[in-house]
Amino acid sequence: PLTRIFPKPLMPVGEQTMLEKIMDTFMFHGFRDFKVVINYKKELIKSYFSELGHTYNIEFIDEQEYLGTVGGLRLLTGKLDKTFVLSNCDVVAELQYSGLIDWHREHEAQITILGVRKRMDIPYGVIRLDKNSYLTGLDEKPYFNNVIISGIYVIEPRVIDLIPAEKQCDMDLLLKMLLDKGMKVICYPIEDGWYDMGVTMK
């Protein structure tokens, strides 16, 4: 409910906002330049960071209409000419980013997804049925191991040109487009160190 008042980048995480926490994590690993695509309550975001002065080398990119989770990257056409990292504004990952980028380059990928291994527990007995609803088996409180999308990606600049201009585009659609074109998409899985503001930090 707080996001009705504050946009996610300005949600407090301890003594910082979420966006400051994200940028500080990246700066610790040597990143210096940030481009932030903003839409919801964007004037509030710009006003907050203007009060901070020159703490961060940050350029805000105004999204006039919501373009989906990745459509706003199209606004960066001509602004990026080398491999970059894309992060959602509600997640933080603590890892050696140099290892992530090296993995991306070694595999000559267009996009590398930072994946997180997660165990999903079902707290009930699960039954297996045939087409006539006869019981064929039973699993007591089973669990599944999956790799989920973290919301952090390493991306090559040429990918930006594949994003439809002035149209909504989510990351799942972009990934499918790359796969359809035979372009390399790879995953760099981690075990822990990933924090989702909507789940872990509430």
N, C-alpha and C positions, 0 to 999 in steps of 0.2 A: 504493500500500500504506500510506502514512502516514495515510490517512484512516481506517484501522482504529484508530488511536490518537487522532488529532485530527480533529474535524469540519472541513469545508472552510473555514468562516469563521475558524478559528484556524490555518490553514496559514500558515507563515512566507513572507513575500515581502520579502526583504531584512531590515530590522530591524523590520518590522511584520507583523501578521497580515493575512490577505486582507481581512477585514472592515474593519479600520482603513484599509487602502489604499483600499478602495471609498469609505468615508465621507469620508476626507480629500480624495479627488478631487471628491466632490460639494460638500464644504464650500468648496473653492477656488472653486467656481462659485456660491456664495451659499446653498447649502442648509444648514439648521440642525437640522431635526427628523427623526429616523429611527425607523421602526417596523420591527422585525426579527422575522419569524415563524421560530420555531426548533422543532426536533424532535430530530434526532439529536444525542446528547451535549449536550443543551441546558443542563444544569446546569454543565457545564464552560465553556460559552460565557458564561453569566451570571456565573460565578465570576471568570473572567478579566477581564471588563469592570468588575466591582465593585472589583477591585484597582486599576483605572486611575483610579477616582474619577469626577469630573464632566467628563472630557475631551470626552465626546459627550453630546448631548441625545438619549438613546436609550430607547425603550420596547420591551421584549421581549414578544412574543405567543406563548404556549405552544400548540403544536399537539399535542394529546394522541395522535392517530394521524396517520400520514402521509396528507396530503390531495392529493398530487400537486404539480406545479410551480406551480399557481396557486390550488388549492383553499383554501390557508391565508389567502388574501385575504378570504375570507368572514368570518374572525374579526375583521376590521377594520370590520365593519358598525357605523355610527354614529361611527366614530373619524376618518373622513376626509370633508371637505365641500368639497374643492376639488381641482383637477387635481394629480396626483402622479406621481412616477417610480418604477417598479418595476424592480429589478435582481436578477438571480441573484447568488449569493454567490461565484461563481467566475470572474467576468469584470470587467474594468475597461475603460472607454472614455474616451479623452481627446478631448474636443470642446467646442465652445461650446454648453452645454446651453440657453442662452437661445435660440439659433437653433432647436434641436430643439423647444422648447416653443412658440415663435412659429409654427413650421411646423404643429404640431399644432392650434393655435388658429385659424390662418388657414384650415385645411381643415375646421374644425369636426368633427374626428374623435372617436370614442369611445376608440379605441386607436391610437397611433402606434408602429410597430415601428422601432426603430433597426436598420437593415439594414447589412450590410457587403459591399461588392463583393469577390468572391473569384474568382480564376482557378484552375480545376481542370485540371491537366495529366495526361494519360494517357501514360505512358512507353513505350507499345507501339504498333505498327501496328494499326489497327482496321479490320476488313473488314466490308462490308455484303453481306448474303446475301438471296436471294429465298426464297420459301416452299419451294423444292426444294433449297435449300442451294447454289445456283450463285452464284458471286461476281459482284456487281454494281458494286462499287466498293471503294476502299481509301483510308484516311486515315492518314498516317504521323504518329504522336505528336500526335493532336489535343488541343485544349484547349477548355474551356467557361467562359464567364463567367456567374457566378450571383450573386444577392444572398442572403446567408444571414441567419438570425435571430441577433442578437447576444446576446439574453437581457436586453435593456434596453428598457423600454417607457414611454410616457407614457399615462396612463389617466385617464378621467373617473370620479368616484365612483359614478355610477349603474351602472357596469359590475359593481361588487361585488354588487349585488342579483341579477344574472343567474347568479352562480356557485352551483351546487347546495350546499346546507348539509350538512355532515357527510358528504360524499362526495368521493372522489378526482376531481380535475379538473386536466387538464394544459392548458397554454396553447393547444395546437393545437385542442383541443375548444372552448375558450372563443372562439377566433377564428372557428371555424366557426359557433358559435351566433350571434355578432354578424352574420356575413354572412347567415345564414339569416333574421335579423330585419331585414335591410336597413339595418343600422347601419354607419356609416363606419369603416373600418379603413384606415390609410394607412401608407406606409413612408417613412422619412427615411434615405436611403442615404449611407454614408460610404465613403471609399476605404481609410483606414488609421486607426491610433490605437486599435485594439481588441485587447485581450489576453485570451486564454482560459487560465486557470491550468492546465487539463488538457492543453493543447497547447503554447502559446507559452512558458509560464513553467516548464515542467518542466526 
